[in-house]
Amino acid sequence: MNFLACEGEWSAGADGNPICSGSLISLTQQEMQALSGSALTWSEVSELQGEVITLFALVFGFLVLKKVLNQR
């Protein structure tokens, strides 16, 4: 996938269309990633989601257990 970038500033025309004040350049996905820093892969996203859900379940379970034990 290629992306269009503007070497100048983006602005909106009278009809609402974007206008580049510089020249347009085409960037590949790898070039965009290099410019914006490293991104997570989909497998890393899935792994992180699993860890967050596990952490949420542990905290929720701890809070429920604490509430049950304090009622006695």
C-alpha positions as CSV (number, residue, x, y, z in Angstrom):
1,M,0.0,0.0,0.0
2,N,1.3,3.4,-0.9
3,F,0.6,6.7,0.9
4,L,0.6,10.2,-0.4
5,A,2.5,12.8,1.6
6,C,3.0,16.5,1.2
7,E,6.5,18.1,1.5
8,G,4.8,21.4,2.3
9,E,1.6,22.1,4.3
10,W,-1.9,20.6,3.8
11,S,-4.7,23.0,3.6
12,A,-8.4,22.9,2.6
13,G,-9.6,24.5,-0.6
14,A,-12.8,26.5,-1.0
15,D,-14.7,23.3,-1.9
16,G,-13.2,21.4,1.0
17,N,-10.7,19.3,-0.9
18,P,-7.2,19.0,0.5
19,I,-4.5,21.1,-1.2
20,C,-0.7,20.5,-0.8
21,S,1.3,23.7,-0.9
22,G,4.5,21.8,-1.7
23,S,5.1,18.7,-3.8
24,L,3.4,15.4,-3.4
25,I,5.5,12.3,-2.7
26,S,4.6,8.7,-2.6
27,L,5.7,6.6,0.4
28,T,5.5,2.8,1.0
29,Q,4.2,1.3,4.2
30,Q,7.8,0.5,5.3
31,E,8.8,4.1,4.7
32,M,5.8,5.4,6.7
33,Q,6.7,3.0,9.5
34,A,10.3,4.2,9.6
35,L,9.1,7.8,9.8
36,S,6.6,7.2,12.6
37,G,8.6,4.7,14.7
38,S,8.1,1.0,15.2
39,A,4.6,-0.4,15.3
40,L,3.3,-3.6,16.8
41,T,2.6,-6.5,14.6
42,W,-0.8,-8.2,14.7
43,S,0.6,-11.2,16.7
44,E,2.1,-8.7,19.2
45,V,-1.3,-7.0,19.5
46,S,-3.0,-10.3,20.1
47,E,-0.5,-11.2,22.8
48,L,-0.8,-7.9,24.5
49,Q,-4.6,-8.1,24.4
50,G,-4.4,-11.5,26.1
51,E,-2.2,-10.2,28.8
52,V,-4.4,-7.2,29.5
53,I,-7.5,-9.4,29.7
54,T,-5.7,-11.8,32.1
55,L,-4.6,-8.8,34.3
56,F,-8.1,-7.4,34.3
57,A,-9.5,-10.8,35.3
58,L,-7.0,-11.1,38.2
59,V,-7.7,-7.7,39.5
60,F,-11.5,-8.2,39.3
61,G,-11.1,-11.6,41.0
62,F,-9.0,-10.1,43.8
63,L,-11.6,-7.3,44.4
64,V,-14.5,-9.7,44.5
65,L,-12.6,-12.0,46.9
66,K,-11.7,-9.0,49.1
67,K,-15.3,-7.9,49.2
68,V,-16.5,-11.4,50.1
69,L,-13.9,-11.7,52.9
70,N,-14.8,-8.3,54.4
71,Q,-18.5,-9.2,54.7
72,R,-17.8,-11.9,57.3
